[in-house]
């Protein structure tokens, strides 16, 4: 009913809500008193979906604006359906992946509107063609690369057969420090698992570059563009001489869109990666909020607060 609280800021998250009819408003309590409206949800909207994949804390109170008819999906029930490989549950997981990807893109666009200490002069021209064209691919490398795989965080939860099945779809390539892996705006034909070394993911304008992330061993990069059939959103360059497992788009999607045990493991690995990326962006947002408050730009600080807390969820601890 109108005025009722569906969830309360600070309480443990239990699942997500899908609104069939009605409208609700998310509010966050501000230091020193008062509250800030950070999001509104209405017919067909979902909120709290992050709680389905990881335990956390509700970051805003959600209050009904009108009588609300909604479905509640509990995390434990949902996880049980995923574990049993229910096709509908896996479809929901893929929808959550898209939702998390959309949130991350929006958050990153918001962060890019502000100057940051990470900004640096752009160095050299970006490759005009695929920088990996002509680079040798093989089942072998200059070291026993397969011995690294069981300890990579990406393969947490995979059994040996599932790991071998995914690895068999790709080939490895070795790149020196400073080499480009891919360029923003180009088609995404593959994604890459870092086996050894590190990649730097960064945005680039005509004059400036900004680091987005350092991807070390066990990080999968470039997968969202593959899933969404979209151009590359960022640039990637080798920070430390590295060995990459290249997984072609078609093979990756065959597993991702399937209903086998390996499909479930891949979904979990992707969600872990997305949650780490969102956490990195939220750290940047928090730093920006502090900077903007110090500069007395109250309206800008409120906008950034809304972007941060409008996600409705934060990790425990």
N, C-alpha and C positions, 0 to 999 in steps of 0.2 A: 504494500500500500504506500501511498505518497508519504514521504518523510522517513520511511524505514531505511535502516542501514543494512546493505547487503554484505559488505565486508568493512573492517575497521583498520585504520592505519596501525601498523605495528604487530598485528596478530599473525600467527603462522598461516601461510597460504595452504589451502586444502584442495583447490581445483579451479576450474574456470566456469564462467557463465556465458550462455548464449541467449540473448534477448529475443524473444518472439514478438513481443509488443510492449510498448512503453518507452520511457527514457530515464536515464540515471546520470548523475554527475559525480565526478571524482574530485575530492578536495584534499589538500595536504595542509596539515597544521604547520605554521611558520614559527621560527624561533622568535620569542618575544611576544607571541600572541597573534591571533588572527588566522585566517586560512586563505588558500589560493586555489581557485578552480583550475585543474590541470587537464581535464578531459571530459567529454560528454559522449555517451553511448545511447543508441536507440535501436529500433527494429532491425534485426539481422546482425547487429554488432556482437563481437565476442571480446571479453576482457578477462585477464588472469590466465591466459593460455600458457604462459611460461611455467606456471605451477604444475602443469601436466608432465613436464619433463625434468624438473629439478625442484628440490625443496627450497623454500625461501620465505620471505616476510612480505606482507602486503605494505606497499609504500604510500597508499592513499586510502581515505575513507570514501566508499561509494554509497551515495544516498539516492533513493528513488525520487524522481521528479513527478511521477504519476503512478498510477497502479501499473505494476510490472508483471508480465508473464514471461518467465525465463526457464531455461533448462540449466541445471547444475551438473557438471561432469567432475566427479571426484578423481583425484590423482591416482589413488591406489586401484580403484576399479579400472581406470583407463590403462594403467601399466599392465594389469592382468590381461586385458584384451590384446594389448600389443604383444605381450609375451606369448600368447596363444596364436598370434599371427592372423587375427581377424582382419579381413580385407578392409572393412569400414574404419577400424582403428588405425590402420596404416595410412589410409587416405587422410584421416584427420592429422596424423603426424606430418604428412607432406604439406597439409595446409598450414600447420604450425611453422614448418620450415619457411614457407613463403611469408608468413606473418612476421617471423623473426627477421628475415631478410629485409622486408619492407621497413621494419622499425630501425634496423641498423642503417639502411640507406638514408632515411629521414634524419636520424641523429647525426650521421656523418656530414650531411649537407648543412645542418645547423651549425656544427662545429666549424666547418670550413668558412662560414661567414665572418669569423673573427680571426684576427692575427694571433699567432701562437709562437712560442719559443722554438718549436720544431721547424718553423719556416726557414728555408735556406735558399741561396741562389741556385737556380737550375743549372746543371752542368752538362754540356754537350747536347747534341740533338738526339731526340728519340729515334729509334730505327724506323725507317719508312715501310719496311716489310716485316714479315714474321722473323723475329730474331733467332728462332730455333730451326728455321729452314736450313737443311744441310748438316745439322748436328747429328752425329751418329747415335743411333739407338741400338741397344743390345740386351740380351738376357744376362750378360756378364758385365762386371766393372773391374776397376783396378784393385779391388779388395773384396772380401767375402761379405757383400752387402746384405745377403739374406740372413746372416747371423744377427744383424742389427734389428730385424723386424719384430721379434717377440717382445723386445723391451720398449718399443715405441709406444707412447701414450695413445696414439690413434687406434691401435689394435687391442685396447683394453676391452675384455669381454669376448673377443673372437677366439674360437678354438683353432687348432692347427689347420684343419681342413678348410675352414672359412677364410682364414688368412691366406692360405695357398690359392684358393679360388679367386680372391680379389687380385692378388699379386700376379697370377697367371694372365690376367687381361692386359697387362702393361709391359713396358720395357724401361730400362734405366738409361739415363744420360748423365754425363758429368760435365760440369761447367766451371770455368775459372772465376775468380773474384772479379767483379765489375761487369760481367756479361749480363745482358738482358735476357729475361725469361719470357715475359710478354709485355705488351703495350696497350694502354687504355684505348678503347674504341675498336679494337680488332676482334674478329670472331673468336669464340671460345670453343676450340676443337678438342681440348683435353683439360684435365686437372692434374695436379702434381703433388705427390707426397714427398716431403723432405726426408730422406733417409740419413744423410749426413751433411753437415755444413749449415748454412743459413741463407734465407732470402730476405730482402728488404722490400716491403710493399709500400708504395708511396703514391701520392697524388702529384700532379704537375700542371702548372700554368706556363705561360710564355716565359715568366721571369723567376718563378718560385717553385720549389718542391717542398712537400711536407710528408714526413714519415707517418704511415698508418700503423705498421706493425713490423716486427721482426719474426719471421717464421723459421723456427729451428726444427731439429729432428722430431718427426712424428706429427708435424703440422701439414694439413691438406690445404692447398691454395688453389684458387681459381674455380672452385666447385660450384659456387652460386651462379656464375655466368653460364656454366654448363647446364645446371638444372633449369634455369629460366630461359635458356636459348637466347641469351642477351650478350651484347658486346662486353668486353672486359671493362670493369669499372675503374681499375687502378693499374698502375705500372708495377713491374716486379723486376728487381735486379739482384744479382748474386752479391751477398755481403761477405760470405766466407765460402771458398771453393766447396762446391756441393755435389752430391749425388741425388738425383731426383728419380722417382718412379712415375712415369708418365702413363696415365690411364685415359684411353680414348673416350670421347663423349658417348658413343653408342654403347660401349661395354659398361661404362659407369651407370648409364641410365637403365640398362637392362637389370642391373642389380638393385638400383635405387627404387625402381618402380615395381619390383617383384614382391613376393610374399614369403620368401624363404627366410631361414634363420640368418643368413648373411645380410639380407635386406634390413632386418631389424637391427643388426649390429651396426650397419652403415648409417642408419638413421640416428642411432645414439651417438656415433662418432661425429656426425655432422652437427648435431645439436650442441655437443660439448664445444666444438669449434666456434659456433655462432655465439654461445653464451660468453666465451672468452673475449670474442670481438666486441660484443655489447658492453662487457665490463670495462674494456680498455676505453671505449668511447665515453662511457659514463664517467670514468676518471677524468677525462679531458673536460667534460661538461662541468663537473664539480669544480675543477680548477678555474674554468672560465667564470663560473658564478661568483667565486671568491674575488676574482680580479674585477669583475664588473661592479660588485658591491662596493669595493674599495674606491672605485672611480665615481661612485654615487649615481650610477645609471640605473635607477630603480626599475624602470619599465623593461629594460633589457634583461635585468636580473630575473624579473618575474617571468619573462618569456623562456629563459633558459631553465628556470625551476620547473615550468610546465613541461618542457621537453624531457627533463630528467625524471620527474615523478609520474608523468603520464603513462609510463610503462606499467605501473600498477604492481610491480614486483621487484624485489632485490634479493640477492643471495643471502643465505644465513651467515652470520658471523661477519 
